[in-house]
Amino acid sequence: MKVWIYLEHGLFLEGRSFGAEGTKTGEIVFNTSMTGYQEIVTDPSYAGQFVTFTMPEIGNVGVNEEDMESQAAWAKGIIVRQYQPRYSNFRAQRSLEELLKEYGVMGICDVDTRLLTKTIRDKGACMMIASTEISDKEELRKLLESAPRIEEIDYIKEVSTKEPYKHTQATYDAKAFRYKEPLPSQGKIYVIDFGVKRNILNNLVEAGLEVEVIPHTFEAERVIEDYKAGRVDGVFLSNGPGDPLILKKVHEKIKKLIDAKIPMFGICLGHQLLSIAHGYPTFKLKFGHHGGNHPVRNEKTMRVEITAQNHNYNVPEEIEKIATVTHKNLFDGTIEGIRYKDEPIFSVQHHPEASPGPHESAYIFKEFAKLIKESRC
């Protein structure tokens, strides 16, 4: 089945559909990862977005239940040069096409992804529309202009858990074909779910933390009460989709947790929300950072870590007034990690849990476990 793509920049392309049918709008970004298409599609942070893969062939290893980063696939769609329906991998349980259709995600192939990537790189991330029903460029343009933009939509409500739950599973050891044993208990934390990835939870457990995931609608007063009573030892703020500036109620709640001096750690969206709650609003990057090969320098050790990234927003340099920069992106010099002065709080923009991907930043989870343990001493 044919599918037509229109970008707000004016680019109009025709491809072939291998996923869900229909008409969808969203923001288009490109991802430079060589592997991990299933983890990307099921990462809640991609809600509301079309992901263009620079890797030319996608689908050749199928998908499986263990590599799901959440309970569903959240991207609006994926765009690939060539889709391979005939998968071959001993862990595969079904095809990528089946996964996309189950969760209503569009799959678009036979498209010049090099052209799309260059367009996004040169003109910036933008809104787009894809349709298996409408081939008229002008009609697609009008529909796109009338659709809400990604920065106007709160996708957290869709991806966050509705009820609290405990997570007890550590990371998977691919060599031993089993899940690893966690370290001895370092304390209990609440994970505030803005779209948390399963492997983040796995890494927190492996670091020795008892994990309870709570909805984004959490009551700050209840968390503070539990911390003062010793029922919880810290808070983790998860990754998630969309523009952090529109989450006004969340900003206010996090500010209360900061004032209560609760030990906290944030990744990606959580990193951005901590900055905003401290009074330093985020800004949008031209085309964002999406991939598994981004060099980040640890400013303390001066070691370069290859990291996985997925974000369109960044914290401002002015935050150095109240925080020490711990990590910097070597592609563009943007801030990748900070530790707040006189507060038991730190955060990173990149994803130290990368699965699949580089593991050079995985030590950060142990640093959080150490902070939790020391805060109670």
C-alpha positions in Angstrom: 0.0 0.0 0.0 1.2 3.5 -0.9 1.7 6.2 1.8 2.3 9.9 1.3 4.4 12.1 3.5 4.2 15.9 3.8 6.6 18.0 5.9 5.7 21.5 7.0 8.9 22.6 5.3 7.1 21.7 2.0 8.8 18.4 1.2 6.4 15.9 -0.3 7.3 12.2 -0.7 5.7 8.9 -1.6 6.6 5.6 0.0 5.2 2.2 0.9 3.4 1.2 4.1 4.2 -1.8 6.2 2.6 -0.8 9.5 -0.7 0.7 10.7 -2.9 2.4 8.0 -4.6 5.8 8.2 -3.6 9.4 8.6 -1.3 10.6 11.4 0.5 13.9 12.3 3.6 14.3 14.5 7.1 15.7 14.8 9.7 14.1 12.6 13.2 13.4 14.0 16.1 11.2 12.8 17.9 8.5 14.8 21.5 7.4 14.0 21.5 4.2 16.0 22.8 1.1 14.2 20.7 -1.3 16.3 17.8 -1.3 18.7 14.8 -0.4 16.5 12.4 -2.3 18.8 13.7 -0.4 21.9 13.3 2.9 20.1 9.7 2.2 18.9 8.7 1.1 22.4 10.4 3.9 24.2 7.6 6.2 25.6 9.8 9.2 25.0 9.0 8.9 21.2 5.3 9.4 21.7 4.1 12.0 19.2 7.0 11.5 16.9 7.9 9.9 13.5 11.4 8.4 13.7 13.6 8.4 10.6 16.2 5.7 10.8 19.6 6.4 9.2 20.4 2.7 9.4 19.2 1.7 5.9 17.8 -1.8 6.7 15.3 -2.4 9.5 13.4 -5.5 10.6 16.0 -8.2 9.9 16.1 -9.4 13.6 12.4 -9.3 14.3 11.1 -8.4 17.8 10.7 -10.2 21.1 9.0 -9.6 24.4 12.2 -9.2 26.5 13.4 -6.2 24.4 10.2 -4.2 25.0 11.0 -0.9 26.8 7.4 -0.5 27.9 4.0 -2.2 27.5 3.3 -0.7 24.1 4.8 1.0 21.0 4.5 4.8 21.3 6.0 6.4 18.2 3.5 7.8 15.7 5.5 6.1 13.0 8.9 5.0 11.7 10.5 5.8 8.3 13.1 3.4 6.9 14.9 3.0 3.6 14.3 -0.7 3.4 12.1 -2.9 5.5 13.0 -6.6 5.8 9.9 -8.7 6.6 11.9 -11.9 6.6 13.6 -11.8 10.0 16.2 -14.1 11.3 17.3 -14.3 15.0 17.0 -17.0 17.6 15.4 -14.6 20.0 12.8 -13.3 17.6 9.1 -14.1 18.3 7.4 -12.1 15.5 8.0 -9.4 12.9 8.4 -5.7 13.4 5.4 -5.2 11.1 3.2 -7.2 13.5 4.3 -5.1 16.5 3.6 -1.8 14.6 0.1 -3.0 13.5 -0.8 -4.2 17.0 -0.1 -0.7 18.5 -1.3 1.5 15.6 2.2 2.7 14.6 2.8 3.6 11.0 5.6 1.9 9.1 6.9 3.7 6.0 9.6 2.3 3.7 11.1 2.8 0.2 11.8 6.4 1.1 15.0 8.4 0.6 15.9 8.6 4.3 19.2 10.3 3.5 17.2 13.2 2.0 14.9 13.3 5.0 17.8 13.3 7.4 19.6 16.1 5.6 16.4 18.1 5.4 15.9 17.8 9.2 19.5 18.6 9.9 19.5 21.7 7.7 16.0 23.0 8.5 15.3 21.6 11.9 12.9 19.1 13.4 9.4 19.9 12.2 5.8 18.6 12.1 4.7 16.2 9.4 1.7 14.2 8.2 1.6 10.7 6.7 -1.4 9.1 5.1 -2.3 5.8 3.3 -5.7 7.5 2.5 -4.8 10.9 1.1 -2.4 11.5 -1.8 -3.2 15.2 -2.5 -0.4 17.4 -1.3 -2.6 20.5 -0.7 -5.1 18.5 1.4 -2.3 17.1 3.5 -0.8 20.6 4.0 -4.2 21.9 5.2 -4.7 19.0 7.6 -1.2 19.5 9.0 -1.7 23.2 9.5 -4.9 22.6 11.5 -3.4 19.8 13.7 -2.0 20.6 17.2 1.8 20.8 17.4 3.8 18.4 19.6 4.7 21.2 22.1 1.0 21.8 22.7 0.2 18.1 23.7 0.7 16.5 27.1 1.7 13.0 26.1 2.7 12.2 29.7 -1.0 11.4 30.5 -0.9 8.6 27.9 2.4 7.0 28.8 2.5 7.2 32.6 1.3 4.3 34.7 -2.2 4.8 36.2 -1.4 2.8 39.4 1.7 2.4 41.6 3.7 -0.9 41.2 6.9 -2.4 42.3 9.7 -3.4 40.0 12.1 -6.1 41.1 13.9 -7.3 38.0 17.5 -6.4 37.3 19.2 -6.1 33.8 19.4 -9.1 31.4 22.7 -10.9 31.0 22.7 -11.8 27.3 25.7 -14.0 27.7 24.3 -16.1 30.5 20.7 -15.9 29.2 19.3 -14.8 32.6 18.6 -11.7 34.6 21.4 -10.5 36.9 21.3 -10.5 40.7 20.9 -7.0 42.3 23.4 -5.6 44.7 22.5 -5.6 48.5 19.8 -3.1 49.3 20.9 0.6 49.4 17.4 1.9 50.1 14.0 2.4 48.6 13.1 5.0 46.0 10.0 6.3 44.2 10.2 6.4 40.5 8.0 9.1 39.1 6.8 7.8 35.8 6.7 10.3 33.0 7.3 7.5 30.5 10.0 5.4 32.1 11.9 2.8 30.1 12.0 -0.7 31.5 15.8 -0.9 31.4 16.1 2.2 33.6 14.1 0.3 36.2 16.3 -2.7 35.7 19.5 -0.7 36.3 18.1 0.9 39.4 17.3 -2.5 40.8 20.7 -3.9 39.8 22.3 -1.0 41.7 20.6 -2.2 44.9 17.6 0.1 45.0 14.1 -1.0 46.0 11.9 0.5 43.2 8.3 1.5 43.4 6.9 3.3 40.3 4.2 5.9 40.9 2.1 7.9 38.4 2.9 11.4 37.2 -0.1 12.6 39.2 1.7 11.9 42.4 1.0 14.0 45.5 4.2 15.9 46.5 3.0 16.1 50.1 2.6 12.4 50.4 6.1 11.7 49.0 7.6 14.2 51.5 5.6 12.6 54.3 6.9 9.2 53.3 10.5 10.5 53.2 10.4 12.1 56.6 8.9 8.9 58.0 11.6 6.8 56.5 9.3 4.9 54.2 11.2 6.0 51.2 14.8 7.3 50.8 14.8 9.1 47.5 13.1 10.0 44.2 14.0 9.2 40.6 12.5 11.4 37.8 12.1 9.5 34.6 12.5 10.2 30.9 9.4 11.0 28.9 7.9 12.6 25.8 7.1 16.2 24.7 8.0 19.7 25.8 8.8 19.9 29.6 7.7 23.6 29.7 4.0 22.7 29.4 4.0 20.5 32.5 3.2 23.3 34.9 1.7 21.2 37.7 4.7 18.9 37.7 7.1 21.8 38.0 5.3 22.9 41.2 5.4 19.4 42.7 9.1 18.9 42.0 9.8 22.3 43.5 8.3 21.1 46.8 10.4 17.9 46.7 13.5 20.1 46.2 12.6 22.3 49.1 12.2 19.2 51.2 15.8 18.2 50.5 14.9 14.8 49.2 17.7 13.0 47.3 16.9 13.0 43.6 18.2 11.8 40.3 16.7 12.6 36.9 17.3 11.3 33.4 16.4 13.1 30.2 12.9 14.7 30.8 13.6 14.3 34.6 16.8 16.2 34.1 15.0 19.0 32.3 12.1 19.2 34.8 14.6 19.6 37.7 16.2 22.6 35.8 12.8 24.2 35.3 11.8 23.6 38.9 15.0 25.4 40.0 14.0 28.4 37.8 15.9 27.7 34.6 13.6 27.0 31.6 14.7 24.6 28.9 15.2 25.5 25.2 14.6 23.5 22.1 17.5 22.2 20.0 17.4 22.6 16.2 17.0 18.9 15.5 17.7 17.3 18.8 20.0 14.4 19.8 18.8 10.9 18.8 21.2 8.0 18.5 23.6 5.7 20.2 27.0 7.2 19.3 27.1 10.6 21.0 30.5 11.4 22.7 30.0 13.0 26.2 32.9 14.2 28.4 32.8 13.5 32.1 34.1 16.9 33.4 35.4 15.3 36.6 37.5 12.5 35.1 37.9 14.0 31.7 37.0 10.6 30.2 34.9 10.5 27.0 31.9 8.3 27.2 29.9 7.2 24.1 26.3 7.6 25.0 22.7 7.0 23.8 20.6 10.1 23.5 16.9 10.9 22.7 15.9 14.5 23.4 14.9 17.7 21.6 15.2 20.0 24.6 18.2 21.1 26.7 18.9 22.9 30.0 20.5 26.4 29.7 24.1 27.3 30.5 22.8 29.8 33.1 22.1 26.8 35.4 25.9 26.9 36.3 24.9 29.6 38.8 23.4 27.0 41.0 24.9 23.7 39.7 28.2 22.2 38.7 28.3 20.8 35.1 29.4 17.2 35.3 29.0 16.1 31.6 29.2 17.9 28.3 28.3 16.9 24.8 31.3 17.0 22.5 29.2 17.4 19.3 27.8 20.8 20.2 29.0 21.6 23.7 25.6 21.4 25.3 25.1 20.4 29.0 24.7 16.6 29.5 24.8 16.4 33.3 24.7 18.5 36.4 25.0 18.2 40.2 23.2 20.9 42.2 25.2 22.8 44.8 24.3 22.3 48.4 21.5 19.8 47.4 21.4 16.0 47.2 20.3 16.2 43.5 22.0 15.4 40.2 20.8 14.6 36.7 21.9 13.6 33.2 20.5 14.3 29.8 21.8 11.2 28.1 20.6 7.6 28.7 23.1 5.6 30.9 20.8 2.5 30.7 21.2 2.2 26.9 19.9 -1.1 25.7 21.1 -2.0 23.3 23.9 0.5 23.1 27.0 1.8 25.0 27.3 1.0 28.7 30.0 3.5 29.6 27.7 5.6 31.7 26.0 2.8 33.6 28.1 3.8 36.7 25.7 6.7 37.3 23.0 4.4 38.8 25.5 3.2 41.4 26.3 6.9 42.2 22.6 7.4 42.9 22.5 4.3 45.1 25.5 5.7 47.0 23.8 9.1 47.4 20.7 7.4 48.8 22.7 5.3 51.3 24.9 8.2 52.4 21.8 10.5 52.9 20.5 8.2 55.6 23.8 8.0 57.5 
